[in-house]
Amino acid sequence: MLDRLLGRVWLLGVPLGALIAAVVILAVRPWDGSAQSAALSVERATLRPGAIVLVLANGSEEAARVAQVIVSDAYVDFRASHRIVKPDDAERITISYPWVQGESYDIELLLSSGEAVAYELEEAETGSRSAKAA
């Protein structure tokens, strides 16, 4: 008798547990990239001969570390006085890249957390410009 009762509880508990798990997963939405914003954003870009200088701002509560930089699908060298950008702080990085005036470039900053910050540089020309996220 007890075995039959435990069997019925088990048969009811498994579907109920699966339903609860599905509701939790739908509420959290781990696949939704918009729920997690990158810690860094590009505030300003300045172009100098042979270099692109980006000012990065960290608006999150955690430090962010730039691990690699990609310009137009190629990994490039970069310099920064501090690769770690503290919360509510800004940092300037200099990307070594022989850009061509009038060309457009897609820049991707890969963070040590696995996140990526995308930036699009349209019609490159010497000087500064406000950031426009890609």
Secondary structure by P-SEA (a helix, b strand, c coil): caaaaaaaaaaaaaaaaaaaaaaaaaaaccccccccccccccccccccccbbbbbbbbcccbbbbbcccccccbbbbbccccccccccbbbbbbbbccccccbbbbbbbbccccbbbbbbbccccccccccccc
